[in-house]
Amino acid sequence: MHKIIEDLNWRYAAKKFDSTKSVSEKDLDIIKESLRLVPSSYGLQPLKFIIIQSKNILRQLVPASYGQAQVGEASHLIVLCAAKKMGDSQIDEHIQNTADTQNSSIDKLLGYGNYMKTIIAAMSNEEVFTWNTKQAYIALGQLMHTCANLRIDSTPMEGFDPKAYSEILSIDDNQFSPVLVCPIGYRDKDDTTQFLKKVRKPNATIFEHK
Ligand SMILES: Cc1cc2nc3c(=O)[nH]c(=O)nc-3n(C[C@H](O)[C@H](O)[C@H](O)COP(=O)(O)O)c2cc1C
């Protein structure tokens, strides 16, 4: 079996973590670099990732996650936050970063920058937030695959209260809002979910070849 398929079969949405085990700094650095490399529309990276290791904070977040215990048992919790708005300053920053990184003249990029500004100016803050939230789902997919490759368990989660999270984590609601959370760590031997066969639709119903 190809390594990619092996990794994807190995992973499952963990329901119970072994709270005595921790993800190493070395692996955490790989996970962070994977998240930094996540692609996004126009490359604007309208996301922030809050990484929580404090057991005290993790415990506080369990009730804000509708009692889902895996949040409190995980080695780390990654909170994926999407930017609430975007404006000219974010575009200018991106253009500057592109010019610096690729050693190119900023003048050559100004037209593209103005094009992006026009597109974004035509969107409401709500539309911008929805767009940014979609970028977070790309990050979640990449995060889960990276973890699986490292044999680190993860749980993709939408089941949490973003307002309560913002309060506990002191997130400035005008700037960012939590849209997904993902506890990571090591599966508990008593997590019976790990032994269940994956439920997936057959190829014939999800693929169409033309
Ligand atoms: C966007 C998203 C949100 C999810 N939210 C939760 C959640 O809040 N709690 C949970 O236990 N599982 C959650 N899941 C896990 C799914 O139920 C699980 O991925 C699905 O049943 C497939 O099983 P597998 O991941 O074990 O292969 C979520 C999955 C995704 C992709």
The ligand as an SDF file (V2000), in Angstrom:
LIG
                    3D

 31 33  0  0  0  0  0  0  0  0999 V2000
  -14.9660   19.7030    9.7600 C   0  0  0  0  0  0  0  0  0  0  0  0
  -15.1110   18.5500   10.7170 C   0  0  0  0  0  0  0  0  0  0  0  0
  -15.6850   18.7360   11.9640 C   0  0  0  0  0  0  0  0  0  0  0  0
  -15.7650   17.6920   12.8770 C   0  0  0  0  0  0  0  0  0  0  0  0
  -16.2230   17.9250   14.1750 N   0  0  0  0  0  0  0  0  0  0  0  0
  -16.0870   16.9440   15.1090 C   0  0  0  0  0  0  0  0  0  0  0  0
  -16.3330   17.2060   16.4810 C   0  0  0  0  0  0  0  0  0  0  0  0
  -16.6780   18.3060   16.8880 O   0  0  0  0  0  0  0  0  0  0  0  0
  -16.1510   16.1900   17.3630 N   0  0  0  0  0  0  0  0  0  0  0  0
  -15.7250   14.9450   16.9700 C   0  0  0  0  0  0  0  0  0  0  0  0
  -15.5610   14.0640   17.8180 O   0  0  0  0  0  0  0  0  0  0  0  0
  -15.5010   14.6760   15.6710 N   0  0  0  0  0  0  0  0  0  0  0  0
  -15.6460   15.6320   14.7350 C   0  0  0  0  0  0  0  0  0  0  0  0
  -15.3620   15.3620   13.4180 N   0  0  0  0  0  0  0  0  0  0  0  0
  -14.8920   14.0190   13.0350 C   0  0  0  0  0  0  0  0  0  0  0  0
  -15.7880   13.2930   12.0310 C   0  0  0  0  0  0  0  0  0  0  0  0
  -16.9260   12.8050   12.6560 O   0  0  0  0  0  0  0  0  0  0  0  0
  -14.9440   12.1850   11.3900 C   0  0  0  0  0  0  0  0  0  0  0  0
  -13.8420   12.7830   10.7390 O   0  0  0  0  0  0  0  0  0  0  0  0
  -15.7360   11.3570   10.3870 C   0  0  0  0  0  0  0  0  0  0  0  0
  -16.7450   10.6340   11.0240 O   0  0  0  0  0  0  0  0  0  0  0  0
  -14.8360   10.3770    9.6290 C   0  0  0  0  0  0  0  0  0  0  0  0
  -14.1570    9.5240   10.4980 O   0  0  0  0  0  0  0  0  0  0  0  0
  -12.5560    9.4630   10.6060 P   0  0  0  0  0  0  0  0  0  0  0  0
  -12.0670   10.8840   10.7270 O   0  0  0  0  0  0  0  0  0  0  0  0
  -12.3110    8.7130   11.8860 O   0  0  0  0  0  0  0  0  0  0  0  0
  -12.0270    8.7710    9.4160 O   0  0  0  0  0  0  0  0  0  0  0  0
  -15.3140   16.4010   12.4960 C   0  0  0  0  0  0  0  0  0  0  0  0
  -14.7620   16.2180   11.2250 C   0  0  0  0  0  0  0  0  0  0  0  0
  -14.6250   17.2670   10.3500 C   0  0  0  0  0  0  0  0  0  0  0  0
  -13.9290   17.0360    9.0190 C   0  0  0  0  0  0  0  0  0  0  0  0
  1  2  1  0
  2  3  1  0
  2 30  2  0
  3  4  2  0
  4  5  1  0
  4 28  1  0
  5  6  2  0
  6  7  1  0
  6 13  1  0
  7  8  2  0
  7  9  1  0
  9 10  1  0
 10 11  2  0
 10 12  1  0
 12 13  2  0
 13 14  1  0
 14 15  1  0
 14 28  1  0
 15 16  1  0
 16 17  1  0
 16 18  1  0
 18 19  1  0
 18 20  1  0
 20 21  1  0
 20 22  1  0
 22 23  1  0
 23 24  1  0
 24 25  2  0
 24 26  1  0
 24 27  1  0
 28 29  2  0
 29 30  1  0
 30 31  1  0
M  END
$$$$
